[in-house]
Structure formats: C-alpha cells, structure tokens
Amino acid sequence: MFRALLNDEAGFIVSAELILVATILVIGLIVGLSEVQHAVVAELNDVGDAIGKVNQSYLFSGFHKIDRGRKLHAFTAGSAYIDRMDECDMNDCEISCDSLIPEAPKL
C-alpha cells in the first residue's frame, strides 16, 4: 500500500491546477483590494471636502437690564466669528518637495 502511494502520480495535475488557480485568485484579489483602496480614499476625500465647506460663523447680540432709575443690573456682551476658508480647504494647497541637496564631501 505504501509503495502504491509513492508511485501514484494522479494528484500531480490537480495540484498544479490548484496552484495556477490560487495564483490567479491572489493576483485578482490584489487588484481588487487596490481598487477598494482607491475608492475608500476618494470617499474620504469627499468627506474631508464636506467638512472643509462647513461654515462655522456665528453671531449673537448681547443683552442688558436697566431698571427705571437707569441703574445697570446685568450686562452680557455679544460675540461674532466669521469663518474664512483655510489654506488647504477643498484641496487648494499643493504638497511639494524641496529641491535635492547634494551630500557633503567625505573627509
């Protein structure tokens, strides 16, 4: 029985086919995951653009209480803030590298 097992080559073609199929599947999986990565990055870029477009400006007036004798009892100042576009909102800024600097000579 052991000698028949050693001389049996019936599974050789099947294992070669399985290696070929597994290789094709792995290559397809890598390409598919790369496309998923690009899609996720694009969607996160859209989310970042949406957050950058949120206007956080506000304005509220103050109030005070003066009695009939013209005495001031309470006072609260108003406040305002105007939100302006930041430098890198909506992908307006570019990230660039500095020029190459040659290495100093060795002493």
Biopython code that builds the backbone (N, CA, C, O; Angstrom):
import numpy as np
from Bio.PDB.StructureBuilder import StructureBuilder

atoms = [
    (1, "MET", "N", (0.829, -1.175, 0.000)),
    (1, "MET", "CA", (0.000, 0.000, 0.000)),
    (1, "MET", "C", (0.891, 1.263, 0.000)),
    (1, "MET", "O", (0.597, 2.236, -0.695)),
    (2, "PHE", "N", (1.975, 1.231, 0.783)),
    (2, "PHE", "CA", (2.883, 2.370, 0.831)),
    (2, "PHE", "C", (3.572, 2.578, -0.515)),
    (2, "PHE", "O", (3.741, 3.712, -0.964)),
    (3, "ARG", "N", (3.973, 1.465, -1.160)),
    (3, "ARG", "CA", (4.618, 1.540, -2.462)),
    (3, "ARG", "C", (3.646, 2.081, -3.521)),
    (3, "ARG", "O", (4.052, 2.835, -4.405)),
    (4, "ALA", "N", (2.396, 1.709, -3.436)),
    (4, "ALA", "CA", (1.392, 2.233, -4.370)),
    (4, "ALA", "C", (1.189, 3.735, -4.156)),
    (4, "ALA", "O", (0.969, 4.476, -5.114)),
    (5, "LEU", "N", (1.263, 4.183, -2.895)),
    (5, "LEU", "CA", (1.131, 5.607, -2.594)),
    (5, "LEU", "C", (2.302, 6.390, -3.166)),
    (5, "LEU", "O", (2.104, 7.477, -3.709)),
    (6, "LEU", "N", (3.530, 5.857, -3.056)),
    (6, "LEU", "CA", (4.701, 6.549, -3.591)),
    (6, "LEU", "C", (4.684, 6.621, -5.110)),
    (6, "LEU", "O", (5.139, 7.613, -5.679)),
    (7, "ASN", "N", (4.178, 5.608, -5.770)),
    (7, "ASN", "CA", (4.167, 5.569, -7.228)),
    (7, "ASN", "C", (2.953, 6.262, -7.836)),
    (7, "ASN", "O", (2.865, 6.405, -9.055)),
    (8, "ASP", "N", (2.035, 6.685, -7.010)),
    (8, "ASP", "CA", (0.807, 7.308, -7.509)),
    (8, "ASP", "C", (1.096, 8.761, -7.900)),
    (8, "ASP", "O", (1.546, 9.548, -7.068)),
    (9, "GLU", "N", (0.837, 9.121, -9.169)),
    (9, "GLU", "CA", (1.032, 10.484, -9.646)),
    (9, "GLU", "C", (-0.276, 11.099, -10.118)),
    (9, "GLU", "O", (-0.260, 12.071, -10.873)),
    (10, "ALA", "N", (-1.388, 10.561, -9.697)),
    (10, "ALA", "CA", (-2.690, 11.043, -10.159)),
    (10, "ALA", "C", (-2.994, 12.445, -9.650)),
    (10, "ALA", "O", (-3.721, 13.182, -10.316)),
    (11, "GLY", "N", (-2.469, 12.841, -8.501)),
    (11, "GLY", "CA", (-2.768, 14.149, -7.931)),
    (11, "GLY", "C", (-1.858, 15.258, -8.418)),
    (11, "GLY", "O", (-2.069, 16.417, -8.062)),
    (12, "PHE", "N", (-0.851, 14.943, -9.220)),
    (12, "PHE", "CA", (0.114, 15.953, -9.653)),
    (12, "PHE", "C", (-0.542, 17.028, -10.514)),
    (12, "PHE", "O", (-0.282, 18.214, -10.311)),
    (13, "ILE", "N", (-1.367, 16.651, -11.451)),
    (13, "ILE", "CA", (-2.021, 17.618, -12.337)),
    (13, "ILE", "C", (-3.022, 18.459, -11.545)),
    (13, "ILE", "O", (-3.144, 19.662, -11.774)),
    (14, "VAL", "N", (-3.730, 17.829, -10.623)),
    (14, "VAL", "CA", (-4.706, 18.554, -9.828)),
    (14, "VAL", "C", (-4.005, 19.604, -8.966)),
    (14, "VAL", "O", (-4.496, 20.727, -8.858)),
    (15, "SER", "N", (-2.878, 19.267, -8.354)),
    (15, "SER", "CA", (-2.181, 20.246, -7.523)),
    (15, "SER", "C", (-1.593, 21.366, -8.378)),
    (15, "SER", "O", (-1.562, 22.513, -7.934)),
    (16, "ALA", "N", (-1.126, 21.068, -9.589)),
    (16, "ALA", "CA", (-0.628, 22.112, -10.476)),
    (16, "ALA", "C", (-1.766, 23.041, -10.882)),
    (16, "ALA", "O", (-1.583, 24.255, -10.968)),
    (17, "GLU", "N", (-2.930, 22.472, -11.129)),
    (17, "GLU", "CA", (-4.093, 23.300, -11.468)),
    (17, "GLU", "C", (-4.491, 24.168, -10.279)),
    (17, "GLU", "O", (-4.854, 25.333, -10.447)),
    (18, "LEU", "N", (-4.422, 23.597, -9.079)),
    (18, "LEU", "CA", (-4.778, 24.361, -7.895)),
    (18, "LEU", "C", (-3.803, 25.516, -7.664)),
    (18, "LEU", "O", (-4.214, 26.603, -7.258)),
    (19, "ILE", "N", (-2.526, 25.285, -7.918)),
    (19, "ILE", "CA", (-1.538, 26.362, -7.777)),
    (19, "ILE", "C", (-1.810, 27.460, -8.790)),
    (19, "ILE", "O", (-1.734, 28.642, -8.452)),
    (20, "LEU", "N", (-2.119, 27.099, -10.004)),
    (20, "LEU", "CA", (-2.435, 28.075, -11.039)),
    (20, "LEU", "C", (-3.695, 28.865, -10.679)),
    (20, "LEU", "O", (-3.712, 30.092, -10.778)),
    (21, "VAL", "N", (-4.740, 28.165, -10.264)),
    (21, "VAL", "CA", (-5.985, 28.843, -9.879)),
    (21, "VAL", "C", (-5.753, 29.736, -8.671)),
    (21, "VAL", "O", (-6.258, 30.858, -8.634)),
    (22, "ALA", "N", (-4.997, 29.262, -7.679)),
    (22, "ALA", "CA", (-4.722, 30.068, -6.490)),
    (22, "ALA", "C", (-3.910, 31.303, -6.850)),
    (22, "ALA", "O", (-4.151, 32.379, -6.303)),
    (23, "THR", "N", (-2.955, 31.167, -7.760)),
    (23, "THR", "CA", (-2.159, 32.315, -8.189)),
    (23, "THR", "C", (-3.022, 33.357, -8.880)),
    (23, "THR", "O", (-2.894, 34.552, -8.611)),
    (24, "ILE", "N", (-3.891, 32.915, -9.761)),
    (24, "ILE", "CA", (-4.787, 33.841, -10.457)),
    (24, "ILE", "C", (-5.726, 34.524, -9.458)),
    (24, "ILE", "O", (-5.997, 35.718, -9.582)),
    (25, "LEU", "N", (-6.218, 33.778, -8.475)),
    (25, "LEU", "CA", (-7.097, 34.363, -7.463)),
    (25, "LEU", "C", (-6.366, 35.403, -6.620)),
    (25, "LEU", "O", (-6.927, 36.456, -6.316)),
    (26, "VAL", "N", (-5.134, 35.124, -6.243)),
    (26, "VAL", "CA", (-4.374, 36.072, -5.433)),
    (26, "VAL", "C", (-4.083, 37.335, -6.230)),
    (26, "VAL", "O", (-4.194, 38.438, -5.694)),
    (27, "ILE", "N", (-3.715, 37.196, -7.493)),
    (27, "ILE", "CA", (-3.467, 38.375, -8.334)),
    (27, "ILE", "C", (-4.750, 39.195, -8.478)),
    (27, "ILE", "O", (-4.720, 40.422, -8.384)),
    (28, "GLY", "N", (-5.865, 38.522, -8.706)),
    (28, "GLY", "CA", (-7.150, 39.219, -8.791)),
    (28, "GLY", "C", (-7.522, 39.893, -7.483)),
    (28, "GLY", "O", (-8.083, 40.988, -7.483)),
    (29, "LEU", "N", (-7.211, 39.242, -6.363)),
    (29, "LEU", "CA", (-7.503, 39.813, -5.051)),
    (29, "LEU", "C", (-6.678, 41.073, -4.812)),
    (29, "LEU", "O", (-7.186, 42.050, -4.264)),
    (30, "ILE", "N", (-5.419, 41.059, -5.216)),
    (30, "ILE", "CA", (-4.561, 42.236, -5.050)),
    (30, "ILE", "C", (-5.100, 43.400, -5.871)),
    (30, "ILE", "O", (-5.168, 44.527, -5.379)),
    (31, "VAL", "N", (-5.482, 43.139, -7.108)),
    (31, "VAL", "CA", (-6.033, 44.200, -7.961)),
    (31, "VAL", "C", (-7.353, 44.710, -7.380)),
    (31, "VAL", "O", (-7.603, 45.915, -7.363)),
    (32, "GLY", "N", (-8.191, 43.796, -6.906)),
    (32, "GLY", "CA", (-9.470, 44.196, -6.320)),
    (32, "GLY", "C", (-9.288, 45.039, -5.067)),
    (32, "GLY", "O", (-9.979, 46.042, -4.887)),
    (33, "LEU", "N", (-8.360, 44.639, -4.195)),
    (33, "LEU", "CA", (-8.114, 45.410, -2.976)),
    (33, "LEU", "C", (-7.508, 46.772, -3.291)),
    (33, "LEU", "O", (-7.764, 47.745, -2.581)),
    (34, "SER", "N", (-6.711, 46.846, -4.348)),
    (34, "SER", "CA", (-6.167, 48.136, -4.768)),
    (34, "SER", "C", (-7.292, 49.071, -5.216)),
    (34, "SER", "O", (-7.273, 50.263, -4.907)),
    (35, "GLU", "N", (-8.258, 48.536, -5.935)),
    (35, "GLU", "CA", (-9.398, 49.355, -6.365)),
    (35, "GLU", "C", (-10.256, 49.766, -5.179)),
    (35, "GLU", "O", (-10.775, 50.882, -5.150)),
    (36, "VAL", "N", (-10.413, 48.882, -4.203)),
    (36, "VAL", "CA", (-11.161, 49.229, -2.991)),
    (36, "VAL", "C", (-10.435, 50.358, -2.255)),
    (36, "VAL", "O", (-11.071, 51.285, -1.754)),
    (37, "GLN", "N", (-9.111, 50.278, -2.190)),
    (37, "GLN", "CA", (-8.333, 51.328, -1.531)),
    (37, "GLN", "C", (-8.539, 52.665, -2.223)),
    (37, "GLN", "O", (-8.733, 53.678, -1.551)),
    (38, "HIS", "N", (-8.503, 52.693, -3.550)),
    (38, "HIS", "CA", (-8.700, 53.940, -4.278)),
    (38, "HIS", "C", (-10.108, 54.486, -4.045)),
    (38, "HIS", "O", (-10.285, 55.696, -3.909)),
    (39, "ALA", "N", (-11.101, 53.612, -3.999)),
    (39, "ALA", "CA", (-12.481, 54.055, -3.765)),
    (39, "ALA", "C", (-12.639, 54.628, -2.358)),
    (39, "ALA", "O", (-13.308, 55.645, -2.176)),
    (40, "VAL", "N", (-12.025, 53.981, -1.358)),
    (40, "VAL", "CA", (-12.124, 54.467, 0.023)),
    (40, "VAL", "C", (-11.418, 55.813, 0.160)),
    (40, "VAL", "O", (-11.932, 56.713, 0.825)),
    (41, "VAL", "N", (-10.253, 55.960, -0.457)),
    (41, "VAL", "CA", (-9.529, 57.233, -0.393)),
    (41, "VAL", "C", (-10.351, 58.337, -1.058)),
    (41, "VAL", "O", (-10.401, 59.457, -0.549)),
    (42, "ALA", "N", (-10.992, 58.040, -2.182)),
    (42, "ALA", "CA", (-11.815, 59.043, -2.858)),
    (42, "ALA", "C", (-12.993, 59.462, -1.984)),
    (42, "ALA", "O", (-13.320, 60.646, -1.904)),
    (43, "GLU", "N", (-13.631, 58.493, -1.328)),
    (43, "GLU", "CA", (-14.765, 58.822, -0.455)),
    (43, "GLU", "C", (-14.307, 59.617, 0.758)),
    (43, "GLU", "O", (-14.997, 60.548, 1.174)),
    (44, "LEU", "N", (-13.161, 59.274, 1.336)),
    (44, "LEU", "CA", (-12.652, 60.041, 2.476)),
    (44, "LEU", "C", (-12.272, 61.457, 2.049)),
    (44, "LEU", "O", (-12.409, 62.400, 2.829)),
    (45, "ASN", "N", (-11.801, 61.604, 0.829)),
    (45, "ASN", "CA", (-11.520, 62.936, 0.303)),
    (45, "ASN", "C", (-12.809, 63.743, 0.194)),
    (45, "ASN", "O", (-12.823, 64.934, 0.506)),
    (46, "ASP", "N", (-13.893, 63.103, -0.249)),
    (46, "ASP", "CA", (-15.187, 63.781, -0.313)),
    (46, "ASP", "C", (-15.658, 64.200, 1.075)),
    (46, "ASP", "O", (-16.201, 65.292, 1.241)),
    (47, "VAL", "N", (-15.456, 63.340, 2.072)),
    (47, "VAL", "CA", (-15.844, 63.677, 3.447)),
    (47, "VAL", "C", (-15.017, 64.863, 3.945)),
    (47, "VAL", "O", (-15.551, 65.780, 4.568)),
    (48, "GLY", "N", (-13.713, 64.840, 3.668)),
    (48, "GLY", "CA", (-12.863, 65.956, 4.068)),
    (48, "GLY", "C", (-13.281, 67.258, 3.405)),
    (48, "GLY", "O", (-13.272, 68.310, 4.044)),
    (49, "ASP", "N", (-13.652, 67.197, 2.114)),
    (49, "ASP", "CA", (-14.128, 68.391, 1.421)),
    (49, "ASP", "C", (-15.426, 68.896, 2.035)),
    (49, "ASP", "O", (-15.618, 70.104, 2.177)),
    (50, "ALA", "N", (-16.318, 67.980, 2.399)),
    (50, "ALA", "CA", (-17.586, 68.380, 3.017)),
    (50, "ALA", "C", (-17.348, 69.037, 4.371)),
    (50, "ALA", "O", (-17.999, 70.028, 4.701)),
    (51, "ILE", "N", (-16.430, 68.499, 5.152)),
    (51, "ILE", "CA", (-16.122, 69.098, 6.453)),
    (51, "ILE", "C", (-15.471, 70.467, 6.261)),
    (51, "ILE", "O", (-15.731, 71.393, 7.029)),
    (52, "GLY", "N", (-14.630, 70.595, 5.241)),
    (52, "GLY", "CA", (-13.997, 71.879, 4.961)),
    (52, "GLY", "C", (-14.987, 72.941, 4.518)),
    (52, "GLY", "O", (-14.723, 74.128, 4.705)),
    (53, "LYS", "N", (-16.117, 72.559, 3.937)),
    (53, "LYS", "CA", (-17.129, 73.504, 3.484)),
    (53, "LYS", "C", (-18.080, 73.937, 4.589)),
    (53, "LYS", "O", (-18.866, 74.863, 4.387)),
    (54, "VAL", "N", (-18.032, 73.288, 5.762)),
    (54, "VAL", "CA", (-18.931, 73.666, 6.850)),
    (54, "VAL", "C", (-18.573, 75.075, 7.318)),
    (54, "VAL", "O", (-17.421, 75.358, 7.648)),
    (55, "ASN", "N", (-19.560, 75.936, 7.342)),
    (55, "ASN", "CA", (-19.352, 77.315, 7.769)),
    (55, "ASN", "C", (-19.625, 77.386, 9.267)),
    (55, "ASN", "O", (-20.734, 77.096, 9.717)),
    (56, "GLN", "N", (-18.618, 77.771, 10.029)),
    (56, "GLN", "CA", (-18.738, 77.805, 11.478)),
    (56, "GLN", "C", (-18.932, 79.223, 11.998)),
    (56, "GLN", "O", (-18.718, 79.482, 13.183)),
    (57, "SER", "N", (-19.329, 80.133, 11.136)),
    (57, "SER", "CA", (-19.558, 81.507, 11.562)),
    (57, "SER", "C", (-20.739, 81.576, 12.515)),
    (57, "SER", "O", (-21.686, 80.797, 12.412)),
    (58, "TYR", "N", (-20.667, 82.529, 13.454)),
    (58, "TYR", "CA", (-21.796, 82.738, 14.353)),
    (58, "TYR", "C", (-21.849, 84.195, 14.763)),
    (58, "TYR", "O", (-20.863, 84.924, 14.654)),
    (59, "LEU", "N", (-23.003, 84.606, 15.233)),
    (59, "LEU", "CA", (-23.214, 85.966, 15.695)),
    (59, "LEU", "C", (-24.359, 85.943, 16.691)),
    (59, "LEU", "O", (-25.434, 85.417, 16.402)),
    (60, "PHE", "N", (-24.127, 86.509, 17.855)),
    (60, "PHE", "CA", (-25.237, 86.714, 18.779)),
    (60, "PHE", "C", (-25.057, 88.052, 19.469)),
    (60, "PHE", "O", (-23.947, 88.465, 19.807)),
    (61, "SER", "N", (-26.178, 88.710, 19.666)),
    (61, "SER", "CA", (-26.134, 90.034, 20.275)),
    (61, "SER", "C", (-26.141, 89.898, 21.791)),
    (61, "SER", "O", (-26.601, 88.897, 22.339)),
    (62, "GLY", "N", (-25.634, 90.902, 22.441)),
    (62, "GLY", "CA", (-25.641, 90.916, 23.895)),
    (62, "GLY", "C", (-26.971, 91.453, 24.417)),
    (62, "GLY", "O", (-27.845, 91.860, 23.652)),
    (63, "PHE", "N", (-27.090, 91.438, 25.708)),
    (63, "PHE", "CA", (-28.297, 91.994, 26.321)),
    (63, "PHE", "C", (-27.916, 92.630, 27.652)),
    (63, "PHE", "O", (-26.859, 92.351, 28.218)),
    (64, "HIS", "N", (-28.813, 93.497, 28.138)),
    (64, "HIS", "CA", (-28.588, 94.148, 29.422)),
    (64, "HIS", "C", (-29.935, 94.451, 30.084)),
    (64, "HIS", "O", (-30.975, 94.480, 29.426)),
    (65, "LYS", "N", (-29.891, 94.672, 31.370)),
    (65, "LYS", "CA", (-31.096, 95.039, 32.115)),
    (65, "LYS", "C", (-30.815, 96.342, 32.859)),
    (65, "LYS", "O", (-29.900, 96.442, 33.677)),
    (66, "ILE", "N", (-31.627, 97.313, 32.544)),
    (66, "ILE", "CA", (-31.545, 98.604, 33.216)),
    (66, "ILE", "C", (-32.903, 98.854, 33.868)),
    (66, "ILE", "O", (-33.938, 98.724, 33.214)),
    (67, "ASP", "N", (-32.905, 99.206, 35.132)),
    (67, "ASP", "CA", (-34.185, 99.484, 35.787)),
    (67, "ASP", "C", (-34.636, 100.910, 35.478)),
    (67, "ASP", "O", (-33.974, 101.630, 34.731)),
    (68, "ARG", "N", (-35.745, 101.302, 36.046)),
    (68, "ARG", "CA", (-36.318, 102.620, 35.725)),
    (68, "ARG", "C", (-35.455, 103.764, 36.237)),
    (68, "ARG", "O", (-35.554, 104.892, 35.754)),
    (69, "GLY", "N", (-34.639, 103.478, 37.184)),
    (69, "GLY", "CA", (-33.742, 104.510, 37.679)),
    (69, "GLY", "C", (-32.459, 104.593, 36.878)),
    (69, "GLY", "O", (-31.505, 105.252, 37.293)),
    (70, "ARG", "N", (-32.429, 103.935, 35.741)),
    (70, "ARG", "CA", (-31.287, 103.898, 34.816)),
    (70, "ARG", "C", (-30.070, 103.251, 35.448)),
    (70, "ARG", "O", (-28.930, 103.563, 35.105)),
    (71, "LYS", "N", (-30.334, 102.333, 36.387)),
    (71, "LYS", "CA", (-29.235, 101.602, 37.003)),
    (71, "LYS", "C", (-29.047, 100.282, 36.245)),
    (71, "LYS", "O", (-30.007, 99.549, 36.008)),
    (72, "LEU", "N", (-27.801, 99.993, 35.870)),
    (72, "LEU", "CA", (-27.475, 98.765, 35.132)),
    (72, "LEU", "C", (-27.392, 97.597, 36.105)),
    (72, "LEU", "O", (-26.623, 97.640, 37.065)),
    (73, "HIS", "N", (-28.181, 96.554, 35.861)),
    (73, "HIS", "CA", (-28.182, 95.375, 36.730)),
    (73, "HIS", "C", (-27.413, 94.201, 36.111)),
    (73, "HIS", "O", (-26.710, 93.483, 36.822)),
    (74, "ALA", "N", (-27.537, 94.010, 34.840)),
    (74, "ALA", "CA", (-26.879, 92.864, 34.189)),
    (74, "ALA", "C", (-26.478, 93.272, 32.771)),
    (74, "ALA", "O", (-27.146, 94.064, 32.106)),
    (75, "PHE", "N", (-25.370, 92.702, 32.350)),
    (75, "PHE", "CA", (-24.878, 93.014, 31.008)),
    (75, "PHE", "C", (-24.136, 91.797, 30.471)),
    (75, "PHE", "O", (-23.303, 91.204, 31.156)),
    (76, "THR", "N", (-24.448, 91.446, 29.260)),
    (76, "THR", "CA", (-23.716, 90.380, 28.573)),
    (76, "THR", "C", (-23.350, 90.890, 27.187)),
    (76, "THR", "O", (-24.201, 91.365, 26.435)),
    (77, "ALA", "N", (-22.083, 90.782, 26.871)),
    (77, "ALA", "CA", (-21.612, 91.263, 25.572)),
    (77, "ALA", "C", (-21.961, 90.254, 24.485)),
    (77, "ALA", "O", (-22.039, 89.052, 24.738)),
    (78, "GLY", "N", (-22.165, 90.748, 23.303)),
    (78, "GLY", "CA", (-22.383, 89.870, 22.163)),
    (78, "GLY", "C", (-21.057, 89.372, 21.621)),
    (78, "GLY", "O", (-19.988, 89.759, 22.094)),
    (79, "SER", "N", (-21.142, 88.519, 20.635)),
    (79, "SER", "CA", (-19.926, 87.970, 20.049)),
    (79, "SER", "C", (-20.194, 87.594, 18.601)),
    (79, "SER", "O", (-21.333, 87.361, 18.196)),
    (80, "ALA", "N", (-19.123, 87.542, 17.841)),
    (80, "ALA", "CA", (-19.243, 87.165, 16.434)),
    (80, "ALA", "C", (-17.947, 86.505, 15.983)),
    (80, "ALA", "O", (-16.863, 86.805, 16.483)),
    (81, "TYR", "N", (-18.090, 85.616, 15.045)),
    (81, "TYR", "CA", (-16.932, 84.968, 14.431)),
    (81, "TYR", "C", (-17.270, 84.711, 12.975)),
    (81, "TYR", "O", (-18.340, 84.184, 12.668)),
    (82, "ILE", "N", (-16.377, 85.073, 12.085)),
    (82, "ILE", "CA", (-16.579, 84.838, 10.661)),
    (82, "ILE", "C", (-15.567, 83.792, 10.215)),
    (82, "ILE", "O", (-14.357, 83.998, 10.313)),
    (83, "ASP", "N", (-16.067, 82.690, 9.733)),
    (83, "ASP", "CA", (-15.210, 81.592, 9.281)),
    (83, "ASP", "C", (-14.781, 81.851, 7.847)),
    (83, "ASP", "O", (-15.616, 82.043, 6.963)),
    (84, "ARG", "N", (-13.485, 81.855, 7.627)),
    (84, "ARG", "CA", (-12.955, 82.022, 6.280)),
    (84, "ARG", "C", (-12.317, 80.708, 5.838)),
    (84, "ARG", "O", (-11.965, 79.864, 6.662)),
    (85, "MET", "N", (-12.178, 80.556, 4.550)),
    (85, "MET", "CA", (-11.582, 79.336, 4.013)),
    (85, "MET", "C", (-10.132, 79.234, 4.473)),
    (85, "MET", "O", (-9.384, 80.210, 4.432)),
    (86, "ASP", "N", (-9.748, 78.038, 4.909)),
    (86, "ASP", "CA", (-8.363, 77.786, 5.282)),
    (86, "ASP", "C", (-7.539, 77.532, 4.029)),
    (86, "ASP", "O", (-8.079, 77.375, 2.934)),
    (87, "GLU", "N", (-6.229, 77.493, 4.207)),
    (87, "GLU", "CA", (-5.337, 77.345, 3.058)),
    (87, "GLU", "C", (-5.560, 76.031, 2.313)),
    (87, "GLU", "O", (-5.510, 75.993, 1.083)),
    (88, "CYS", "N", (-5.804, 74.965, 3.055)),
    (88, "CYS", "CA", (-5.899, 73.652, 2.405)),
    (88, "CYS", "C", (-7.329, 73.126, 2.303)),
    (88, "CYS", "O", (-7.524, 71.942, 2.031)),
    (89, "ASP", "N", (-8.329, 73.976, 2.515)),
    (89, "ASP", "CA", (-9.703, 73.526, 2.318)),
    (89, "ASP", "C", (-9.942, 73.267, 0.838)),
    (89, "ASP", "O", (-9.447, 74.001, -0.017)),
    (90, "MET", "N", (-10.681, 72.252, 0.550)),
    (90, "MET", "CA", (-11.084, 71.889, -0.812)),
    (90, "MET", "C", (-9.894, 71.618, -1.719)),
    (90, "MET", "O", (-9.938, 71.936, -2.908)),
    (91, "ASN", "N", (-8.832, 71.033, -1.174)),
    (91, "ASN", "CA", (-7.649, 70.626, -1.938)),
    (91, "ASN", "C", (-6.995, 71.790, -2.672)),
    (91, "ASN", "O", (-6.517, 71.621, -3.794)),
    (92, "ASP", "N", (-6.968, 72.966, -2.056)),
    (92, "ASP", "CA", (-6.375, 74.129, -2.702)),
    (92, "ASP", "C", (-4.859, 74.168, -2.584)),
    (92, "ASP", "O", (-4.197, 74.792, -3.413)),
    (93, "CYS", "N", (-4.304, 73.524, -1.588)),
    (93, "CYS", "CA", (-2.858, 73.600, -1.411)),
    (93, "CYS", "C", (-2.179, 72.408, -2.081)),
    (93, "CYS", "O", (-2.781, 71.351, -2.270)),
    (94, "GLU", "N", (-0.934, 72.605, -2.427)),
    (94, "GLU", "CA", (-0.161, 71.538, -3.036)),
    (94, "GLU", "C", (0.989, 71.175, -2.118)),
    (94, "GLU", "O", (1.645, 72.044, -1.542)),
    (95, "ILE", "N", (1.217, 69.908, -1.994)),
    (95, "ILE", "CA", (2.351, 69.442, -1.212)),
    (95, "ILE", "C", (3.485, 69.189, -2.195)),
    (95, "ILE", "O", (3.353, 68.379, -3.112)),
    (96, "SER", "N", (4.577, 69.873, -2.001)),
    (96, "SER", "CA", (5.705, 69.700, -2.917)),
    (96, "SER", "C", (6.971, 69.480, -2.103)),
    (96, "SER", "O", (7.071, 69.887, -0.946)),
    (97, "CYS", "N", (7.910, 68.841, -2.724)),
    (97, "CYS", "CA", (9.174, 68.537, -2.069)),
    (97, "CYS", "C", (10.193, 69.627, -2.389)),
    (97, "CYS", "O", (10.114, 70.283, -3.428)),
    (98, "ASP", "N", (11.137, 69.806, -1.495)),
    (98, "ASP", "CA", (12.225, 70.729, -1.738)),
    (98, "ASP", "C", (13.161, 70.146, -2.780)),
    (98, "ASP", "O", (13.130, 68.949, -3.065)),
    (99, "SER", "N", (13.990, 71.005, -3.341)),
    (99, "SER", "CA", (14.950, 70.508, -4.329)),
    (99, "SER", "C", (16.012, 69.656, -3.625)),
    (99, "SER", "O", (16.229, 69.774, -2.419)),
    (100, "LEU", "N", (16.649, 68.817, -4.394)),
    (100, "LEU", "CA", (17.659, 67.923, -3.836)),
    (100, "LEU", "C", (18.896, 68.692, -3.401)),
    (100, "LEU", "O", (19.321, 69.637, -4.065)),
    (101, "ILE", "N", (19.459, 68.281, -2.292)),
    (101, "ILE", "CA", (20.685, 68.889, -1.779)),
    (101, "ILE", "C", (21.778, 67.834, -1.869)),
    (101, "ILE", "O", (21.636, 66.753, -1.299)),
    (102, "PRO", "N", (22.864, 68.127, -2.575)),
    (102, "PRO", "CA", (23.908, 67.121, -2.690)),
    (102, "PRO", "C", (24.565, 66.860, -1.335)),
    (102, "PRO", "O", (24.629, 67.728, -0.465)),
    (103, "GLU", "N", (25.042, 65.649, -1.201)),
    (103, "GLU", "CA", (25.698, 65.258, 0.035)),
    (103, "GLU", "C", (27.066, 65.920, 0.125)),
    (103, "GLU", "O", (27.760, 66.074, -0.880)),
    (104, "ALA", "N", (27.448, 66.309, 1.339)),
    (104, "ALA", "CA", (28.742, 66.955, 1.535)),
    (104, "ALA", "C", (29.870, 65.951, 1.281)),
    (104, "ALA", "O", (29.699, 64.749, 1.485)),
    (105, "PRO", "N", (31.019, 66.457, 0.834)),
    (105, "PRO", "CA", (32.138, 65.533, 0.593)),
    (105, "PRO", "C", (32.629, 64.896, 1.883)),
    (105, "PRO", "O", (32.616, 65.526, 2.941)),
    (106, "LYS", "N", (33.050, 63.674, 1.792)),
    (106, "LYS", "CA", (33.561, 62.950, 2.943)),
    (106, "LYS", "C", (34.974, 63.401, 3.255)),
    (106, "LYS", "O", (35.779, 63.609, 2.347)),
    (107, "LEU", "N", (35.272, 63.550, 4.499)),
    (107, "LEU", "CA", (36.623, 63.989, 4.900)),
    (107, "LEU", "C", (37.523, 62.822, 5.197)),
    (107, "LEU", "O", (38.687, 63.013, 5.547)),
]
sb = StructureBuilder()
sb.init_structure("model")
sb.init_model(0)
sb.init_chain("A")
sb.init_seg("    ")
for serial, (resi, resn, name, xyz) in enumerate(atoms, 1):
    if name == "N":
        sb.init_residue(resn, " ", resi, " ")
    sb.init_atom(name, np.array(xyz, "f"), 0.0, 1.0, " ", f" {name:<3s}", serial, name[0])
structure = sb.get_structure()
